[in-house]
């Protein structure tokens, strides 16, 4: 079998070389660049891209026959038109002979190719990350795009999403990795953790499947498969070769980008992305399973790098880089599996005090997710975050507030049970609300700290007026609401151990003060 694959690969490379010559690929405008991946060869001209699947038969993919390669080209076209329809054009036959091929034509196909419009590769998120050009704006757009994509998908057929299948896929991935790497002790430890953690979350995974959280997602949502186009994050190159690997829990799909941001050394952006995705979707119930999925994704990427390092067409420098990437991702999987103790942080203060800004910065500095009372209150009543109601009393009454704080407490519990720090962004005007969170922290055995955000009253009023004019924030607070809050709030007592943070300064200084707080917590 190995000899047959080698022969087929040699034929594949001859065909690629012939297509690069004049006339083989009529659409090619200008010199043709060839890019090799572990599964495909991509030919790039000035405005077009042509993708051919390598004739491989591995334990996780089978492109060994012409018909299978055609099928998976067509699947790739279908899947990617969901998110990147402007780039994915059609599937074309390659006719003629291996040494004199022609894209298209009426002859008997000798190969199949996916034809795409080329985009600027410098706009891919991995390139932006490597150049230090990936920003919060990119990440916020990505979170919104992935959340909307997942939200529009129907639940997968009943044949998909069995938790035992997810476990088997994860263990198969580790077994393959073990054949490619000499890190036996590290891989064995992750194998044990994968089984043990699965036992703890299997019930949650089954519940999520029953709730329709298994959907046909992207399947390979790392940074190299996301590009920036006209102010939008565009996922492309969805996984086509195994429906089991894309009909997955939506969190398993979403956390691929989270993991890859960590792998690129961008933890602040990773946690911002994850927190924003959850804020859009409200899928905080999945926090207990998140690290299991993220570690699995790191191990998938470790395997991909290890495969590329072992392939004969990889140049020595590429082989060295791929080997280092495999090692780095193994270490990342270990860190995801064994996080530091999580922390519960409350940001408290009246409307306009800057607590949501501080909470967002805490997400990035601490490595946490945020849950906002303004967003969750509306979600409980079936409203989007920025929806406005004609009668605010329908949302802002005692029972609604009780429900909202109960939801915040539930999210905090889910996060801490998943080994994830959480920032609860709410006014916390009454001591009983703060006490309930501290009691939860004691029950779960984690530290809890309250950060009280303050600013002079004229500043509070000016911020509220500016926010109302902008009309893009979840908060409905007005000057009258602020006046009521100032009358009824129960100030934090000395025994609550709160940290007071003055936000009446520049955004950069607020960030610096938050960073200093987090640094002190880590030292202490």
Buried (B, 14 or more C-beta within 10 A) or exposed (E): EEEEBEEBBEBBBBBBBBBBEEEBBEBBEEEBBBEBBBBBBBBBBEEBBBBBBBBBBBEBBBBBEBEBBBBBBBBBBEBBBBBBEEBBBEBBBBBBEBEEBBBBBEEEBBBBBBBBEBBEBEBBBBBBBEEEEBEBEBBBBBBBBBBEBBEEBEBBEEEBBBBEBBBEBBBEBBEBBBEBBEBEEBBEBBBEBBEEBBEEBBEBBBEBBEEEBBBBBBBBBBBBBBBBBEEEBBBBBBBBBBBBBBBBBBBBBBBBBBBBBBBBEBBBBBBBBBBBBBBBBBBBBBBBBBBBBBBBBBBBBBBBBBBBBBBEEBEEEBBEBBBEBBBBBBBBBBBBBEEEEBBBBBBBBBBBBBBBBBBBBBBBBBBBBBBBBBBBBBBBEEBEBBEEEEEBEEBBEEEBBEBBBEBBBBBBBBBBBBBBBBBBBBBBBBBEBBEBBBEBBEEBEBBBBBBBBBBEEEBBBEBBEEBBEEEEBBBBBBBEBBEBBEEEBEEBEEEBEBBEBBBBEEEEEBBEBBBEBBEEBEEE
